[in-house]
Amino acid sequence: MDKLDHKDHFINRELSWLAFNERVMAEAQDEQTQLLERLKFIAIFCSNLDEFFMVRVAGLKDKIKSGDNRADDKSALTPKQQLQEISTRVHADVQLLYDLLLESLIPRLRQEGLYLRTTAELSEIQKEYLAAYYDEKIFPVLTPLAVDASHPFPFLFNKSLNLAVFLEPEDEERDTLFAIVQVPTVLPRYIPLPSTLDGDEFILLEDVIREHIETLFPGNHVIEAGYFRVTRDSDVEFDEDTNEDLLEQIENELKKRKMGDAVRLEIHHSMSESLRRVLQESLDLTHSDVYSLNGPLDLTFFMSFYSTPGYDELRYPHMVPQPPKDLLGESQIFDAIVKKDLMVFHPYESFEPVVHFVSQAAEDPNVLAIKQTLYRVSGQSPIVNALVRAADNGKQVTVVLELKARFDEENNIIWAKKLEKAGCHVIYGLVGLKTHAKITLIVRREAEQIRRYVHLGTGNYNDTTARMYSDLGMFTAREEFGRDASAFFNHLTGYGTTPQWERISISPLGIQEKLLEMVEREIQQSTPENPGRIIAKMNSLTSKEMIVALFRASQAHVKVDLIVRGICCLRPGIPGISENIRVHSIVGRFLEHSRIFYFQNGGDEQVLLSSADWMTRNLRYRVELMFPVVQKNLRDRVKRILDAQLNDNVKRSELLADGHYVRAYVKDDEVPLNSQNYFLEEAQRATRRYSFSQLTPKTHA
């Protein structure tokens, strides 16, 4: 066995993901973060954890059920060992989270005039108001579900919030009864209360139901009513080798998502052991699958609570994405792209030029064809609407739309049908591979020639997430990129061998090979006196091949800095193996999403952007794109972005050899640098400088 390929050199993927979510929780713990933003990070932590159980924990449980006890190929932990580690870690994390909420954040909310009331704290006026509210708006929606010999334990949908009820009949000869009441999702989770205070008071819907629970069971006395929530296996699998229409197959599979096996049970800590045992046995869960929580269940409601009107001082200052500096002074986007390559840096710079790029093409009589990949788009996507208009206007419109984008399948099915109805040619990608590449090609007739305009990016064509995700995009009219773009779409939509690319690389065959070649070249050029240099920014790093290559680079004195937001299976700082590798993570206001790869290359620096993380799934089981930044001023700009992130001493954490992350701090001789704030201020400065120059008379020497 290669000595580099040893379990002690790797961190388990699932445990690394939990460490990422703990860094999300650290933002909720940070007292320098605005109060409502801290609640929002709690909601993100909980939403992340839901998906982790629905997919990753569910997958491990499936392996155990099928008898697959093979160890993880990097950390050598079996599925059972991983589940044990996960349970221990998550129980500790949620305990810490609820301590933070109850001991710090809820009291701080009250100081600011925001009150989440319990029923014991209600005034008489509020009790009367809620009694009427319950009778008029809640009671008609509720359905009590008896559980007995003739009424089996009901199927409870994924992530549903419920009350489990023990009842004592008035007829003393009858045994204790058991029932379930589901908290309806069609009603608001928190209810505003009449208040005489200088602030706002609310109560949770489930508390109101519990207070009036006996109205649902006349002739019985409620002994106990306890809150609980079920998380289910929600991963769906598609058999693309069948003759069944893929769209129809996905629609059918999505109906099963809410009905997978239970993988987690959350209960309120006040629930009795006997009631807990009934639920645990009915859901076929082990003791370690049960999470007893000292507070409200399902804290994702803080995502909407965050937007409570007023209280702007408790949120981040409002951000307005700036016009991209490469487009300042330009009125026609096609003319601007012909002059030079352009870069856009979201969310600091507006996503609107990307929308405008497609929208203008839809209306331009000189545009002949538009081809685009779509992975995740917004609910009211202006990009998709522009493609529909383009088809209506007689353009040739081809869309490679990925139906299997996890948890966006239903949304993408709706768009697929709308695009097909408009006359667009919709392709669902290649069999067995998700199409995750981000590329748009516009073919335009100009004078006596045909010119191709290309947009390539690291993030989705989603105008909503573009205000929250940090991504880079590049526009170019270079012929070699245009030829590659045409070949890329023809490769996806037709038959034929893989083209010989001029500029881009694609996976599943190409990106990893190119990256390994560039790492090897860095190794060959590196000496102790003049070490090589690699900087790679991505969302996750799990590929064993890439990790081992980086180990070899470290041994060759190459200085490696990795900026990995989420999962990182590489263990840095191991003497003789990875002592020249540092791993950083930035978690802040915006979700770091761009993939940037820098190679010193003996002074002939190379900078690449990609849709692909260094994960086996991206490099081997998805259609991804990687492309070079060839224009020097844009390469320099990307290098400055990397430098700012590596020097961030406010939101950056560093991974230690033992698998723990430590937060950077501002040293005595340093100025605080929050890289995300710096990028926002830089975008604002560029706009101000341009506006000022427009008002200042030009002088001539």
C-alpha positions as CSV (number, residue, x, y, z in Angstrom):
1,M,0.0,0.0,0.0
2,D,1.3,3.5,-0.9
3,K,2.3,5.0,2.5
4,L,0.5,8.2,1.5
5,D,-2.8,6.3,1.2
6,H,-3.2,5.5,4.9
7,K,-6.3,6.0,7.0
8,D,-4.5,8.2,9.5
9,H,-3.9,10.8,6.7
10,F,-7.6,11.3,6.1
11,I,-10.7,12.7,7.9
12,N,-14.0,10.9,7.6
13,R,-16.3,12.7,5.2
14,E,-19.4,12.7,7.5
15,L,-17.4,13.9,10.5
16,S,-15.8,16.6,8.4
17,W,-19.3,17.7,7.3
18,L,-20.4,17.9,11.0
19,A,-17.3,20.1,11.6
20,F,-18.5,22.4,8.8
21,N,-22.0,22.7,10.4
22,E,-20.3,23.5,13.7
23,R,-18.6,26.4,12.0
24,V,-22.1,27.5,10.9
25,M,-23.2,27.3,14.6
26,A,-20.1,29.4,15.5
27,E,-21.6,32.3,13.5
28,A,-24.7,32.0,15.8
29,Q,-22.3,32.0,18.8
30,D,-20.4,35.1,17.6
31,E,-21.5,38.1,19.7
32,Q,-20.1,40.4,17.0
33,T,-22.8,39.1,14.6
34,Q,-26.2,40.9,14.6
35,L,-28.8,39.2,16.8
36,L,-31.4,38.3,14.1
37,E,-28.5,37.1,11.9
38,R,-27.5,34.8,14.7
39,L,-31.0,33.3,14.7
40,K,-30.7,32.9,11.0
41,F,-27.5,30.9,11.4
42,I,-29.4,28.6,13.8
43,A,-32.0,28.0,11.2
44,I,-29.3,27.2,8.6
45,F,-27.6,24.9,11.0
46,C,-30.9,23.0,11.6
47,S,-31.8,22.9,7.9
48,N,-28.4,21.6,7.1
49,L,-28.7,18.9,9.7
50,D,-32.1,17.9,8.4
51,E,-30.6,17.3,4.9
52,F,-27.6,15.5,6.5
53,F,-30.0,12.9,8.2
54,M,-32.3,12.7,5.2
55,V,-29.4,11.8,2.8
56,R,-26.1,10.9,4.5
57,V,-27.4,9.2,7.7
58,A,-30.1,7.5,5.7
59,G,-27.5,6.1,3.3
60,L,-25.4,4.7,6.1
61,K,-28.5,3.0,7.6
62,D,-29.4,1.5,4.2
63,K,-25.9,0.0,4.0
64,I,-26.3,-1.6,7.4
65,K,-29.7,-3.0,6.5
66,S,-28.4,-4.5,3.3
67,G,-25.4,-6.1,5.1
68,D,-22.8,-3.8,3.5
69,N,-20.3,-3.3,6.3
70,R,-17.4,-2.1,4.1
71,A,-15.3,0.6,5.7
72,D,-15.0,4.0,4.2
73,D,-12.1,3.9,1.7
74,K,-10.3,6.9,3.4
75,S,-10.8,6.8,7.1
76,A,-11.5,3.1,7.4
77,L,-14.7,3.5,9.5
78,T,-17.5,1.1,8.9
79,P,-21.1,2.4,8.5
80,K,-21.9,1.3,12.1
81,Q,-18.9,3.1,13.4
82,Q,-19.7,6.2,11.5
83,L,-23.3,6.2,12.8
84,Q,-22.0,5.9,16.4
85,E,-19.6,8.8,15.9
86,I,-22.3,10.9,14.2
87,S,-24.8,10.3,17.0
88,T,-22.3,11.2,19.7
89,R,-21.3,14.4,17.9
90,V,-24.8,15.5,16.9
91,H,-26.2,15.0,20.4
92,A,-23.4,17.2,21.8
93,D,-24.0,19.8,19.0
94,V,-27.7,20.2,19.6
95,Q,-27.2,20.4,23.3
96,L,-24.8,23.3,22.7
97,L,-27.2,24.9,20.3
98,Y,-30.2,24.9,22.6
99,D,-28.0,26.1,25.5
100,L,-27.0,29.0,23.3
101,L,-30.6,29.7,22.3
102,L,-32.1,29.6,25.8
103,E,-29.3,31.1,27.8
104,S,-28.2,33.8,25.5
105,L,-30.3,34.5,22.4
106,I,-33.8,34.4,23.8
107,P,-32.9,36.8,26.7
108,R,-31.2,39.1,24.1
109,L,-34.4,39.1,22.0
110,R,-36.4,40.1,25.0
111,Q,-34.0,43.0,25.6
112,E,-34.6,44.1,22.1
113,G,-38.4,43.9,22.4
114,L,-39.0,40.5,20.7
115,Y,-40.8,38.0,22.9
116,L,-41.4,34.3,22.2
117,R,-44.0,33.6,24.9
118,T,-45.0,30.3,26.6
119,T,-48.6,29.7,27.5
120,A,-47.6,30.3,31.2
121,E,-46.6,33.8,30.4
122,L,-49.8,34.9,28.7
123,S,-51.9,37.8,30.0
124,E,-55.7,37.3,30.3
125,I,-56.2,39.4,27.2
126,Q,-53.8,37.2,25.2
127,K,-55.4,34.0,26.5
128,E,-58.8,35.3,25.3
129,Y,-57.4,36.3,22.0
130,L,-55.8,32.9,21.4
131,A,-58.9,31.0,22.5
132,A,-60.9,32.8,19.7
133,Y,-58.0,32.3,17.3
134,Y,-57.8,28.6,18.0
135,D,-61.6,28.2,17.6
136,E,-61.7,30.1,14.3
137,K,-58.5,29.3,12.6
138,I,-56.7,26.3,14.1
139,F,-59.4,23.8,15.3
140,P,-61.1,23.4,11.9
141,V,-57.7,22.3,10.4
142,L,-56.7,19.7,13.1
143,T,-57.3,16.0,12.7
144,P,-56.8,13.8,15.8
145,L,-55.5,10.3,14.9
146,A,-56.3,7.5,17.3
147,V,-53.8,4.6,17.5
148,D,-55.2,1.3,18.6
149,A,-56.0,-2.2,17.3
150,S,-58.2,-0.8,14.5
151,H,-56.1,2.3,13.9
152,P,-52.5,1.5,13.2
153,F,-49.7,4.0,13.9
154,P,-50.2,6.6,11.2
155,F,-47.7,7.5,8.5
156,L,-46.2,10.8,9.5
157,F,-44.6,12.9,6.7
158,N,-41.0,13.8,6.7
159,K,-40.0,16.7,9.0
160,S,-43.6,16.9,10.3
161,L,-44.1,18.4,13.7
162,N,-46.6,16.5,15.9
163,L,-48.0,16.0,19.4
164,A,-48.2,12.5,20.9
165,V,-51.0,12.2,23.4
166,F,-51.8,9.9,26.2
167,L,-55.5,10.0,27.2
168,E,-57.4,8.7,30.2
169,P,-61.1,7.8,29.2
170,E,-63.9,8.9,31.5
171,D,-64.8,5.2,31.6
172,E,-62.3,4.1,34.2
173,E,-62.5,0.5,33.0
174,R,-60.8,1.3,29.7
175,D,-57.1,1.4,29.3
176,T,-55.0,4.5,28.5
177,L,-55.4,5.6,25.0
178,F,-52.8,6.9,22.6
179,A,-53.3,9.5,19.8
180,I,-51.3,11.8,17.5
181,V,-52.1,15.3,16.4
182,Q,-50.1,16.8,13.5
183,V,-49.2,20.5,13.7
184,P,-50.6,21.8,10.3
185,T,-48.0,23.3,8.0
186,V,-50.7,25.3,6.2
187,L,-50.8,27.7,9.3
188,P,-48.1,30.1,10.4
189,R,-45.6,28.6,12.8
190,Y,-45.6,31.6,15.1
191,I,-48.6,33.8,15.9
192,P,-48.4,37.5,16.8
193,L,-50.0,38.4,20.1
194,P,-51.8,41.6,21.2
195,S,-49.3,43.4,23.2
196,T,-49.1,46.5,25.5
197,L,-45.3,46.3,25.5
198,D,-42.9,48.4,23.5
199,G,-42.1,45.5,21.1
200,D,-43.7,42.4,19.6
201,E,-44.9,39.2,21.2
202,F,-45.4,35.8,19.6
203,I,-46.3,32.3,20.5
204,L,-45.7,29.1,18.6
205,L,-48.5,27.3,16.9
206,E,-47.8,24.0,18.7
207,D,-48.1,25.6,22.1
208,V,-51.6,26.9,21.3
209,I,-52.6,23.5,20.1
210,R,-51.3,21.8,23.2
211,E,-53.1,24.4,25.4
212,H,-56.4,23.5,23.8
213,I,-55.7,19.8,23.1
214,E,-58.6,18.4,25.1
215,T,-61.1,20.0,22.6
216,L,-60.0,17.3,20.2
217,F,-60.8,14.4,22.5
218,P,-64.2,15.0,24.2
219,G,-65.0,12.4,26.9
220,N,-61.3,11.9,27.7
221,H,-58.7,13.5,30.0
222,V,-55.3,14.4,28.5
223,I,-52.6,12.9,30.7
224,E,-49.7,14.0,28.5
225,A,-49.2,15.8,25.2
226,G,-45.6,15.8,24.0
227,Y,-44.0,17.4,20.9
228,F,-42.1,15.2,18.5
229,R,-40.7,15.5,14.9
230,V,-39.7,12.7,12.5
231,T,-36.9,12.9,9.9
232,R,-37.1,10.3,7.0
233,D,-34.8,8.9,4.3
234,S,-35.4,11.3,1.5
235,D,-32.8,10.3,-1.1
236,V,-34.4,9.2,-4.3
237,E,-32.8,6.9,-6.9
238,F,-33.5,6.8,-10.6
239,D,-33.0,3.8,-12.9
240,E,-31.9,5.5,-16.1
241,D,-31.4,2.2,-17.9
242,T,-35.2,1.6,-18.1
243,N,-37.3,2.7,-21.0
244,E,-39.5,4.8,-18.8
245,D,-39.5,8.5,-19.5
246,L,-37.0,10.2,-17.1
247,L,-39.3,13.1,-16.3
248,E,-42.2,10.8,-15.5
249,Q,-39.9,8.5,-13.4
250,I,-38.7,11.4,-11.3
251,E,-42.2,12.6,-10.7
252,N,-43.2,9.2,-9.5
253,E,-40.1,8.8,-7.2
254,L,-40.6,12.3,-5.7
255,K,-44.0,11.1,-4.3
256,K,-42.1,8.6,-2.3
257,R,-39.7,11.1,-0.7
258,K,-41.9,12.0,2.2
259,M,-42.5,8.3,2.9
260,G,-39.0,6.9,3.4
261,D,-38.0,5.1,6.6
262,A,-37.6,7.2,9.8
263,V,-33.9,8.0,10.5
264,R,-34.3,10.5,13.4
265,L,-36.8,11.2,16.2
266,E,-36.7,14.6,17.9
267,I,-38.7,15.0,21.1
268,H,-39.1,17.7,23.7
269,H,-37.1,17.0,26.8
270,S,-40.2,17.0,29.0
271,M,-41.7,14.0,27.2
272,S,-42.1,11.0,29.5
273,E,-40.1,7.8,29.0
274,S,-43.2,5.8,28.3
275,L,-44.4,8.1,25.6
276,R,-40.9,8.3,24.1
277,R,-40.7,4.5,24.1
278,V,-44.0,4.2,22.2
279,L,-42.8,6.5,19.5
280,Q,-39.3,5.0,19.2
281,E,-40.7,1.5,18.8
282,S,-43.5,2.5,16.4
283,L,-40.9,4.2,14.2
284,D,-38.4,1.4,14.5
285,L,-35.6,3.5,15.8
286,T,-32.8,2.9,18.3
287,H,-32.2,4.9,21.5
288,S,-29.3,6.8,19.8
289,D,-31.7,7.9,17.0
290,V,-33.7,9.9,19.5
291,Y,-32.8,13.5,20.2
292,S,-34.2,15.1,23.4
293,L,-34.3,18.9,23.0
294,N,-34.8,21.5,25.6
295,G,-36.8,24.0,23.6
296,P,-38.9,24.3,20.4
297,L,-38.5,21.6,17.8
298,D,-37.6,22.6,14.2
299,L,-35.7,25.8,14.6
300,T,-35.8,26.4,10.9
301,F,-38.7,28.8,11.6
302,F,-36.1,31.4,12.6
303,M,-35.5,31.8,8.8
304,S,-38.8,33.6,8.5
305,F,-38.8,35.0,12.0
306,Y,-35.6,36.8,10.9
307,S,-37.7,39.0,8.6
308,T,-40.0,40.4,11.3
309,P,-40.8,44.0,10.2
310,G,-38.6,46.6,11.9
311,Y,-35.5,45.7,13.9
312,D,-33.2,46.6,10.9
313,E,-30.4,47.3,13.4
314,L,-30.5,43.6,14.4
315,R,-29.7,42.5,10.8
316,Y,-26.8,43.0,8.5
317,P,-26.8,46.4,6.8
318,H,-28.8,46.2,3.5
319,M,-26.6,45.2,0.6
320,V,-27.2,46.4,-2.9
321,P,-25.1,44.4,-5.5
322,Q,-23.0,46.9,-7.5
323,P,-22.7,47.2,-11.3
324,P,-19.8,45.0,-12.3
325,K,-16.7,47.2,-12.7
326,D,-15.9,45.6,-16.0
327,L,-19.2,46.8,-17.4
328,L,-19.1,50.4,-16.0
329,G,-19.7,52.8,-18.9
330,E,-20.8,50.1,-21.3
331,S,-24.4,50.2,-22.7
332,Q,-24.3,47.1,-25.0
333,I,-23.2,43.9,-23.4
334,F,-22.2,42.2,-26.7
335,D,-20.1,45.2,-27.7
336,A,-18.4,45.1,-24.3
337,I,-17.6,41.4,-24.5
338,V,-16.0,41.8,-28.0
339,K,-13.6,44.4,-26.6
340,K,-12.2,42.1,-23.8
341,D,-13.1,39.3,-21.4
342,L,-15.3,40.4,-18.6
343,M,-15.6,39.1,-15.0
344,V,-18.5,39.3,-12.6
345,F,-18.1,38.7,-8.9
346,H,-21.4,37.8,-7.2
347,P,-23.1,38.8,-4.9
348,Y,-20.9,41.9,-4.5
349,E,-21.5,42.7,-8.2
350,S,-25.0,42.3,-9.7
351,F,-26.2,39.2,-11.4
352,E,-28.3,41.4,-13.6
353,P,-25.8,41.4,-16.5
354,V,-26.0,37.6,-16.7
355,V,-29.8,37.9,-16.9
356,H,-29.5,40.8,-19.4
357,F,-27.1,38.7,-21.5
358,V,-29.8,36.1,-22.1
359,S,-32.7,38.6,-22.2
360,Q,-31.0,40.8,-24.8
361,A,-30.2,37.7,-26.9
362,A,-33.9,36.7,-26.8
363,E,-34.9,40.0,-28.3
364,D,-32.0,40.6,-30.7
365,P,-32.9,39.8,-34.3
366,N,-29.3,39.0,-35.0
367,V,-29.1,36.2,-32.5
368,L,-29.6,32.9,-34.1
369,A,-29.3,30.4,-31.2
370,I,-29.0,30.2,-27.5
371,K,-27.7,27.2,-25.7
372,Q,-27.6,26.9,-21.9
373,T,-27.2,24.5,-19.0
374,L,-29.5,24.8,-16.0
375,Y,-29.0,23.1,-12.7
376,R,-30.8,25.1,-10.0
377,V,-32.9,28.1,-11.0
378,S,-35.2,30.4,-8.9
379,G,-38.9,30.0,-8.6
380,Q,-39.6,33.0,-10.9
381,S,-36.5,32.6,-13.0
382,P,-35.9,35.6,-15.4
383,I,-33.4,33.4,-17.2
384,V,-36.0,30.7,-18.0
385,N,-38.6,33.4,-19.0
386,A,-36.0,34.9,-21.4
387,L,-35.4,31.5,-23.0
388,V,-39.1,31.1,-23.5
389,R,-39.3,34.5,-25.1
390,A,-36.3,33.6,-27.3
391,A,-38.1,30.5,-28.6
392,D,-41.3,32.5,-29.2
393,N,-39.1,34.9,-31.2
394,G,-37.9,32.1,-33.4
395,K,-34.5,31.5,-31.9
396,Q,-33.0,28.0,-31.8
397,V,-33.0,27.4,-28.0
398,T,-31.4,24.4,-26.5
399,V,-31.5,23.8,-22.7
400,V,-29.6,21.1,-20.9
401,L,-31.7,21.0,-17.7
402,E,-30.7,18.7,-14.9
403,L,-33.9,17.1,-13.5
404,K,-32.0,15.3,-10.8
405,A,-30.7,18.3,-8.9
406,R,-31.4,17.1,-5.3
407,F,-34.4,18.8,-3.7
408,D,-34.9,21.0,-6.8
409,E,-36.4,18.2,-8.9
410,E,-40.0,19.4,-8.6
411,N,-39.0,23.0,-9.5
412,N,-37.0,21.8,-12.5
413,I,-39.8,19.6,-13.8
414,I,-42.1,22.6,-13.9
415,W,-39.5,24.6,-15.9
416,A,-38.8,21.7,-18.2
417,K,-42.4,21.5,-19.2
418,K,-42.7,25.2,-19.7
419,L,-39.6,25.3,-21.9
420,E,-40.8,22.4,-24.0
421,K,-44.2,23.9,-24.4
422,A,-42.5,27.1,-25.7
423,G,-40.7,25.1,-28.3
424,C,-37.2,24.9,-26.7
425,H,-35.2,21.8,-27.2
426,V,-34.8,20.4,-23.7
427,I,-32.2,17.8,-22.9
428,Y,-32.1,16.0,-19.6
429,G,-28.4,15.4,-19.7
430,L,-26.4,12.1,-20.1
431,V,-27.5,8.8,-18.7
432,G,-26.0,8.1,-15.3
433,L,-24.4,11.6,-15.0
434,K,-25.7,14.8,-13.5
435,T,-25.0,17.9,-15.6
436,H,-23.6,20.4,-13.2
437,A,-21.6,22.6,-15.7
438,K,-22.5,26.3,-15.9
439,I,-22.2,27.6,-19.5
440,T,-24.2,29.7,-21.9
441,L,-23.5,30.1,-25.6
442,I,-25.1,32.7,-27.8
443,V,-24.6,32.5,-31.6
444,R,-25.0,35.9,-33.3
445,R,-24.8,37.1,-36.9
446,E,-22.6,40.1,-37.3
447,A,-21.9,41.7,-40.7
448,E,-20.3,38.9,-42.8
449,Q,-19.5,36.6,-39.9
450,I,-21.0,34.5,-37.1
451,R,-19.7,35.4,-33.6
452,R,-20.1,33.2,-30.5
453,Y,-20.5,34.8,-27.1
454,V,-19.9,32.6,-24.0
455,H,-20.6,32.9,-20.3
456,L,-18.9,30.4,-18.0
457,G,-19.4,30.4,-14.2
458,T,-18.8,28.7,-10.9
459,G,-22.4,29.0,-9.7
460,N,-25.9,28.4,-10.8
461,Y,-28.0,30.6,-13.1
462,N,-30.2,31.5,-10.2
463,D,-30.9,35.2,-9.6
464,T,-32.0,34.5,-6.0
465,T,-29.0,32.6,-4.7
466,A,-26.7,35.0,-6.6
467,R,-27.5,37.5,-3.9
468,M,-26.3,35.1,-1.2
469,Y,-23.7,32.8,-2.9
470,S,-20.2,34.0,-3.7
471,D,-19.4,33.1,-7.3
472,L,-17.4,34.2,-10.3
473,G,-18.4,34.3,-13.9
474,M,-16.6,35.2,-17.1
475,F,-17.9,36.5,-20.4
476,T,-15.8,36.0,-23.5
477,A,-16.0,36.2,-27.3
478,R,-12.7,34.5,-27.9
479,E,-13.0,32.1,-30.8
480,E,-11.4,29.2,-29.1
481,F,-13.9,29.4,-26.2
482,G,-16.7,29.6,-28.7
483,R,-15.6,26.5,-30.6
484,D,-15.3,24.7,-27.3
485,A,-18.8,25.8,-26.2
486,S,-20.3,24.6,-29.5
487,A,-18.5,21.2,-29.2
488,F,-19.6,20.9,-25.5
489,F,-23.3,21.3,-26.4
490,N,-23.0,19.0,-29.4
491,H,-21.3,16.4,-27.3
492,L,-24.2,16.5,-24.8
493,T,-27.0,16.5,-27.3
494,G,-25.7,14.2,-30.0
495,Y,-23.5,11.2,-30.6
496,G,-19.8,11.1,-31.2
497,T,-16.4,10.8,-29.5
498,T,-15.2,13.3,-26.9
499,P,-13.9,16.4,-28.7
500,Q,-10.3,17.7,-28.4
501,W,-10.8,20.8,-26.3
502,E,-8.9,24.0,-26.9
503,R,-9.5,25.8,-23.6
504,I,-11.9,24.0,-21.4
505,S,-11.8,20.7,-19.6
506,I,-14.8,18.6,-18.7
507,S,-15.5,15.8,-16.4
508,P,-16.0,12.8,-16.1
509,L,-13.0,12.5,-18.3
510,G,-10.7,15.5,-18.3
511,I,-10.8,17.8,-15.3
512,Q,-9.2,15.4,-12.8
513,E,-6.6,14.4,-15.4
514,K,-5.8,18.1,-16.1
515,L,-5.5,18.9,-12.4
516,L,-3.3,16.0,-11.7
517,E,-1.1,17.0,-14.6
518,M,-0.8,20.5,-13.2
519,V,0.0,19.3,-9.7
520,E,2.7,17.0,-11.1
521,R,4.2,20.0,-13.1
522,E,4.3,22.0,-9.9
523,I,6.1,19.1,-8.1
524,Q,8.7,18.9,-11.0
525,Q,9.4,22.6,-10.8
526,S,9.6,22.9,-7.0
527,T,12.8,23.0,-5.1
528,P,13.5,23.8,-1.4
529,E,15.0,27.2,-2.5
530,N,12.2,28.0,-4.9
531,P,9.1,26.1,-3.8
532,G,6.1,25.6,-6.0
533,R,2.7,27.2,-5.0
534,I,-0.8,25.9,-5.3
535,I,-3.9,27.6,-4.0
536,A,-7.3,25.9,-4.5
537,K,-10.6,27.2,-3.4
538,M,-13.7,24.9,-3.4
539,N,-16.7,23.8,-1.5
540,S,-15.5,20.3,-0.6
541,L,-12.4,18.1,-1.0
542,T,-13.0,14.3,-0.8
543,S,-11.2,12.8,-3.9
544,K,-8.5,10.4,-2.7
545,E,-6.6,10.8,-5.9
546,M,-6.4,14.6,-5.5
547,I,-5.5,14.4,-1.8
548,V,-2.7,11.9,-2.5
549,A,-1.4,14.2,-5.3
550,L,-1.4,17.1,-2.8
551,F,0.5,15.0,-0.3
552,R,3.2,14.3,-3.0
553,A,3.3,18.1,-3.7
554,S,3.8,18.8,0.0
555,Q,6.7,16.3,0.1
556,A,8.2,18.2,-2.9
557,H,8.2,21.4,-0.8
558,V,5.2,22.9,-2.8
559,K,3.4,25.4,-0.5
560,V,-0.3,24.5,-0.7
561,D,-3.2,26.6,0.6
562,L,-6.7,25.1,0.4
563,I,-9.7,27.2,1.0
564,V,-12.5,24.6,1.6
565,R,-15.8,25.8,2.9
566,G,-17.3,22.5,3.8
567,I,-16.0,18.9,3.8
568,C,-12.3,18.3,3.8
569,C,-11.0,14.8,4.1
570,L,-7.3,15.8,3.8
571,R,-5.5,16.0,7.2
572,P,-2.9,18.8,7.1
573,G,0.2,19.3,9.1
574,I,1.4,15.6,9.2
575,P,5.2,15.6,9.4
576,G,6.6,14.1,6.2
577,I,3.2,14.0,4.6
578,S,1.3,17.2,4.6
579,E,3.3,19.7,6.7
580,N,3.4,22.1,3.7
581,I,-0.4,22.1,3.4
582,R,-2.7,24.5,5.2
583,V,-6.5,24.2,5.0
584,H,-8.7,27.2,5.6
585,S,-12.5,27.6,5.8
586,I,-14.6,30.8,5.5
587,V,-18.1,30.9,6.8
588,G,-19.9,34.2,6.9
589,R,-22.7,36.3,5.6
590,F,-22.4,34.9,2.1
591,L,-22.1,31.3,1.2
592,E,-18.6,30.7,-0.4
593,H,-19.4,28.8,-3.6
594,S,-16.7,29.6,-6.2
595,R,-14.1,27.1,-7.3
596,I,-10.8,28.7,-8.0
597,F,-7.5,26.9,-8.8
598,Y,-4.1,28.7,-8.9
599,F,-0.8,27.1,-10.0
600,Q,2.5,29.1,-9.9
601,N,3.8,27.0,-12.8
602,G,7.4,28.2,-12.5
603,G,6.3,31.9,-12.9
604,D,3.9,31.3,-15.9
605,E,0.9,31.5,-13.5
606,Q,-2.3,29.7,-14.3
607,V,-5.7,30.5,-12.9
608,L,-8.7,28.3,-13.5
609,L,-12.4,28.5,-12.5
610,S,-14.7,25.6,-12.4
611,S,-18.1,24.3,-11.5
612,A,-16.5,21.2,-9.9
613,D,-15.4,20.5,-6.4
614,W,-12.5,18.1,-5.9
615,M,-15.0,15.3,-5.0
616,T,-15.2,11.9,-6.6
617,R,-18.8,12.6,-7.6
618,N,-17.9,15.8,-9.4
619,L,-14.8,14.5,-11.1
620,R,-16.1,11.1,-12.1
621,Y,-19.9,11.1,-12.0
622,R,-21.0,14.5,-13.2
623,V,-20.6,16.7,-16.3
624,E,-18.6,19.6,-15.1
625,L,-16.6,22.4,-16.7
626,M,-13.2,23.9,-15.8
627,F,-11.8,26.9,-17.8
628,P,-8.7,29.1,-17.7
629,V,-8.7,32.8,-17.0
630,V,-6.5,33.9,-19.9
631,Q,-6.7,37.7,-19.6
632,K,-4.0,39.0,-17.3
633,N,-6.0,41.7,-15.5
634,L,-8.7,39.1,-14.7
635,R,-6.0,36.6,-13.5
636,D,-4.6,39.3,-11.2
637,R,-8.1,40.1,-9.9
638,V,-8.7,36.4,-9.0
639,K,-5.3,36.3,-7.3
640,R,-6.3,39.3,-5.2
641,I,-9.5,37.5,-4.2
642,L,-7.5,34.5,-3.0
643,D,-5.0,36.7,-1.1
644,A,-7.8,38.5,0.7
645,Q,-9.3,35.3,1.8
646,L,-6.0,33.8,3.0
647,N,-5.5,37.0,5.0
648,D,-9.0,37.1,6.5
649,N,-8.6,37.3,10.3
650,V,-12.3,37.6,11.2
651,K,-14.2,34.8,9.4
652,R,-11.5,32.4,8.5
653,S,-10.9,29.1,10.4
654,E,-7.9,26.8,10.0
655,L,-8.0,23.0,10.1
656,L,-5.6,21.3,12.5
657,A,-4.0,17.9,12.1
658,D,-6.3,16.5,14.8
659,G,-9.4,17.4,12.7
660,H,-10.5,20.4,14.7
661,Y,-10.8,23.9,13.3
662,V,-9.5,27.0,15.1
663,R,-10.9,30.5,14.4
664,A,-8.4,33.1,13.2
665,Y,-8.1,36.2,15.4
666,V,-6.8,39.7,15.0
667,K,-3.3,40.0,16.4
668,D,-2.1,43.2,18.1
669,D,-0.3,44.4,15.0
670,E,-3.1,43.6,12.6
671,V,-6.1,45.4,11.1
672,P,-9.3,43.3,11.1
673,L,-10.0,41.9,7.6
674,N,-13.3,40.4,6.9
675,S,-12.8,39.3,3.3
676,Q,-16.5,39.3,2.4
677,N,-16.9,42.9,3.7
678,Y,-13.8,43.9,1.9
679,F,-15.1,42.6,-1.4
680,L,-18.4,44.4,-0.9
681,E,-16.6,47.7,0.0
682,E,-14.3,47.2,-3.1
683,A,-17.3,46.9,-5.4
684,Q,-18.8,50.0,-3.9
685,R,-15.6,51.9,-4.3
686,A,-15.3,51.0,-7.9
687,T,-18.8,52.3,-8.6
688,R,-18.1,55.5,-6.6
689,R,-14.8,56.1,-8.5
690,Y,-16.6,55.7,-11.8
691,S,-19.5,58.0,-10.8
692,F,-17.0,60.6,-9.6
693,S,-14.9,60.4,-12.8
694,Q,-18.1,61.0,-14.8
695,L,-18.6,64.3,-12.9
696,T,-15.0,65.4,-13.0
697,P,-13.8,67.2,-16.1
698,K,-11.0,65.5,-17.9
699,T,-7.7,67.3,-18.0
700,H,-5.0,67.0,-20.6
701,A,-1.3,67.2,-20.0
